[in-house]
Amino acid sequence: MTPRTLHVAQILWPAFLVAAVMEMVVFAWVDPGQLRFGRWHPDANTAYSLAFLVFWGLVTVASAISHWLMKQPIDPRDAGLAHRMET
């Protein structure tokens, strides 16, 4: 497995699990049969699927941004600041 593949898996798998939990929490309170978007009245399976994909996408983006920020090099001039933040 390449490092890039590992990084993608480290982002997508936890995002998938969090999206599944979000799906359960949201639809514990929201009846998908009552959803309407203008004239469009999606059936329950469509609402579940679209909501899951939106949740997964949002959590993936948040995780990817966090992963990207963790990989950024520390400026040597800021090394003292980084050390003070760790203690």
Protein Blocks (a to p, Z undefined) as FASTA:
>chain_A
ZZklmmmmmmmmmmmmmmmmmmmmmmmmpcfklgcehjbccdfklmmmmmmmmmmmmmmm
mmmmmmmmmmpccdfklmmmmmmmmZZ
